[in-house]
Amino acid sequence: MQILPFYMVCDESGSMAGEGVDNINSALPELHQEISTNPSVADKTRFALIGFSTQASVLQPLADLSELTQLPSLSAGGVTSFGDAFRLLKKTIEKDVTDLKAEGHDVYRPVVFFLSDGIPTDEGWQTDLEELNSFRYAPKIIAFGVSDADTATITEVANFKAFIQQERTVSPAMALREFASSLTRSIVNSATNMSAQGGEGFQLQVDEHVPGFTSLSLDKL
Amino acid sequence: MSAEDGADVTRASFTLGDRVGSGGQGEVRALSDGSLLFKEYKDPSKVNGGALADLVAFRQSLGQSDRSRLDSLAAWPLCRVVEGNRVLGFLMRRAPSDMMWRTAAGSTKLIELQYLIRPPKVAWQEVAQPTPQQRRALAVACAEAIGWFQSAGLVIGDISQANILWSLTPGVAVHFLDCDGFRQVGRAAVQAQAGTPDWNDPLVPSTEASVDTDAYKTALVVGRILAQEPYVAPGQELKLVTGCLNDRQEGGVRRLFSQAAGERGTRPRPSEWQTALSDRGTITLTAATPRPRPAIDHTVLDGARVRTPISLRAPGQ
């Protein structure tokens, strides 16, 4: 079976307290519901949830969503260490891909939906990002910035697509729900375009435009 | 509204309600009065309006009983929706309410073939699974429906786990979706369309659809239903669900499934699946020996011929 792993990597620093984490937490059952009740999509995708603040943790290890009956919730506190998130992501992806291959699966390049509401508080996170982007299972990263996130930073984190919240038109709450919906659509549409046996290839499907967000150009010079 | 007589309707003549679904080609929304659905194409410039009119006309050409049969088997395009010269989409009926299920979270979803061809999971335990006998009946219903479309001169094209609905109540029934992907034999398709991954005939590109690719996909439908295995394909071993078939049926199904791996033109026809899956026994017929042909006297038949030119200009030119 061809498997496409998705990683939702969420900022749960102190600034996400209250509405921030609440909105993501309440969007997760909808994501689970949509994917788990669509078995042909669930078959070909796997989902993991990573939260990061002062440190990063794998809240939900990579799993078939239709096998899950509960998901750990995000809980806000601490500062925003991007470096920790990227290091953990690299280590986790390396292990997950190796495990999936050992189970006999062919694994597509993993996809990361990254969300932050602020600017990184750690030094040297660019080095960790570079290492993530240059290792053999380097993921495709779609980065979303809400609230105080900085356009240049979000653009730097992304290597596939980047979106920043349109502050004047939507609330952070709405933007967070749209982030989760965009991830759901990406999982469904990508899996629907993907053959279980390989052969015809497929293209990762990510929204060109996400309601409430401005798409950022990734043309880096 | 001319959903009944098939005449075009203008986009301005109705108001829209909720969005029901979306796909690669467009999105489906309910009309505000709830009676019908509107499939609106994302890119009307890619739509062959004539081919869509052909599909609408096909339904209108049927007698009452065949039209009822078509309506029970498929969400057929009832009439085109136009704006000026542009064809925006078409109106169709909603899928039968027996072919929907309610998730634990309360949302409504269609009972697609995907829930029939794999072992059930807790996440969709609200979809009632068939008994082995009902499973066989559903496979027969699919073969019968495809056979009916074929005998009506139609190519289905994208037969897949998402495009066939099924139900067990009030009786076993199936219903085809995305019928603007159908075309009449010898006619153009409404839009160029690739088949669904995992549902393609390996011998032709996924954008090509014919009676023969339909025959291959019929084997996928029947085999996957009876084996409850979503990726099994002709050429592979069929592990049939226990209790679905008797020995005769099982033998016939295995033979036809492996026959479907053969060259184009040799795949089993829908009627062969119906016979193999039938409750009735079969009678082996002894083929009559053909009468010997009489000897041909070439001296009589092959005489000198007179050929004259045929004028290709109309008289007077």
Interface residues (C-beta under 8 A of the other chain):
Chain A: M1 P29 E30 Q33 S36 T37 N38 P39 S40 A42 D43 L65 S66 E67 T69 T192 N193 M194 S195 A196 Q197 E200 F202
Chain B: T103 A104 A105 S107 K109 Q114 Y115 R118 K121 V122 A123 W124 Q161 A162 T196 P197 D198 N200 S206 P230 Y231
